[in-house]
Amino acid sequence: MKLKSYYMKKENSGNSITEKVVSRIERGELKMKPRAYFIAKSFLVIGLLSLFFLLLLYFASLVVFVLRINDIFLFRGIGFYAIRNVLISFPWYLALLIFVLILLVGVIGRKFQFVYRRPFIVSLLVISVVVIASSFLVEKSSLHYSFFRLAEQERLPVAGRMYRDLGNLDINDAYFGVLLEKENDQWKMELDSGEKVDLKITEKTRGRRLYLQIEEGEKILVIGEMEEGVIDVISFRTVERRFRHNKERLNER
Amino acid sequence: MEQIDDKTDEELVRLVLKNKTEAFDVLARRYEKKLLRYGKRFLYNYENIEDVVQNVLIKAYVNIKSFDPSRKFSPWIYRIAHNEFINIIKKEKREPLLFLEADVIFSFAGKGDFLKDIEISEEKEEVEKYLHKLKGKYREPIVLYYFEEKDYQEISDILKIPVSTVGTRLKRGRNEIKKLLHEKRE
């Protein structure tokens, strides 16, 4: 009774596409793919997504590490010249890599309804916000600091050179050190490298409002061109009052 | 007693999963004509639509275990058909196809991007006349909306594009048709 109308309909119909397909099924020529195949495929997609997301997190937190370890956050408000030099020295390949990974996560994510139903730019923005927020948390862990320490001790294979390069960015005309003497417009400073140099303070020097406040023995960041042991100071700022020198935190982490 | 013909698509899929071939027969018959109609309108000058639809039904059977019966079957099988049709367009290089169109990346729908049901029946005949003159990316949502009577969410699931993009493409497609109609009258 149940199948009566079905078979009546089947007899009445001509040589339809459905009949061709069904007869192939009945002859055993077509088989359903097992559920395990689709489960494996889903795992592969989720696995790839997780892998790319973790890589994204790793490289994004590496950028935060680079910014901290090189004290780039201290370059804020110290003039366009300093910012320009930071931008020139910045490892842009990391930014490109992060951009490509964000795109990859976004594209793979489009397999899921909650992703493809929204504009792609929204997905990219959400991924970026999540990654930026998470990367600051990851950076707070000892991961990159441990790798950097091992790299400096030549005990980190493969990524050792990368960590050494990233941890010691060569920013043009930027000098960290201690103010030794402060006398009129000719100051003396000891650089981190131990070299002693003179600082030439002129009318063009930015940050002159700090001129009177700054004291001998303070750690400073100086921006300016150096020639024969004299830095023609474009701008400067004290360091210790506002931030801790992150290289000193290495041992703590 | 409920006859097999009275069962919903999703109930039929559950039977197919229990190796009831007749359930697939009923399901395939339900969609055969719809898919042919969809294919003929989307691939307007392609001759072997029957072969393509046959491939769609074969793929639906082979991959049926990937379908979640708690969701709607219709967008699932239309998605398979969409992929087959797109493969043909790619193979024959009839129309340029981009991996990600700008309106998928940036589309944010305004109020005017959603058509009202009342407009459908009035415009259907005119739309059909000029369908082939539309770009593929506008033609397909128009076919699905006007002729296959899919809603925005279903079209979004079939084409895997944002719901707002569906609205934008429908509006642009309809405007194109109106422009063509206007040019003809002049």
Interface residues (C-beta under 8 A of the other chain):
Chain A: M1 K2 L3 K4 S5 Y6 K9 K10 S13 S16 I17 T18 K20 V21 V22 R24 I25 E26 L30 K31 M32 K33 P34 R35 Y37 F38 K41 V107 R110 Q113 Y116 R117 R118 P119 F120 I121
Chain B: M1 E2 Q3 I4 D5 T21 E22 F24 D25 V26 A28 R29 E32 L36 E50 V53 Q54 L57 I58 Y61 V62 N63 I64 K65 S66 L100 V104 I105 F106 S107 F108 Q153 S156 D157 K160 I161 P162 V163 S164 T165
